[in-house]
Amino acid sequence: GAVVSQHPSRVICKSGTSVKIECRSLDFQATTMFWYRQFPKQSLMLMATSNEGSKATYEQGVEKDKFLINHASLTLSTLTVTSAHPEDSSFYICSARDSGELTYEQYFGPGTRLTVT
Amino acid sequence: GDSVTQMEGPVTLSEEAFLTINCTYTATGYPSLFWYVQYPGEGLQLLLKATKADDKGSNKGFEATYRKETTSFHLEKGSVQVSDSAVYFCALSERAGGTSYGKLTFGQGTILTVHP
């Protein structure tokens, strides 16, 4: 149980275009999901906390208008990178908390490799 | 704010060697502590966790004990295998409450390579 999927696993887009990444909890409901960014050989940086039915909470320094997050259902959150630039190339990872659990454990997706050319 | 510090890597060991990866933390409250593992090209997987002082988390031969007095959560394994080669992340999560949602704070990660 507690499986989180991400789609796509890899995406290449041209500079100036937008790309959407989906994060799904497959066998549980997730009121809260998290979006991270990971640079090569570096740790994960929390970008934002996504809450079903409300606006996402962004970490300091993360551009809200560039990284649009929508958590429209209890099993799906999306991250849209708008007007992508080469510096947005990175590994994006989502995680989800099981709404039915009392612990605060997060289950991670496999990640999405974004390359902007 | 909260922070997690891991020993710098990379760590290179021979198969069956003993492994220790140090992790210390600073936190304002009473956090839960985690070790995550990331295999090449994959996302993070929870390896083990501990939620209170003196708790020992264990999984797949790995162990870590929550030491409140030294604010540490060192990862150990008595005999590593080639398949243990991965990046290991120490992390903490404050208790969720109010506007907090139990956010994870990660250490910088330690690359482990095990040779046959």
Interface residues (C-beta under 8 A of the other chain):
Chain A: V4 Q6 T32 F34 K41 Q42 S43 L44 L46 T49 N51 T57 I93 S95 R97 T103 Y104 E105 Q106 Y107 F108 G109 P110 G111
Chain B: S32 Y36 E42 G43 L44 Q45 L46 K49 T51 F89 S93 R95 A96 T99 Y101 G102 K103 L104 F106 G107 Q108 G109 I111
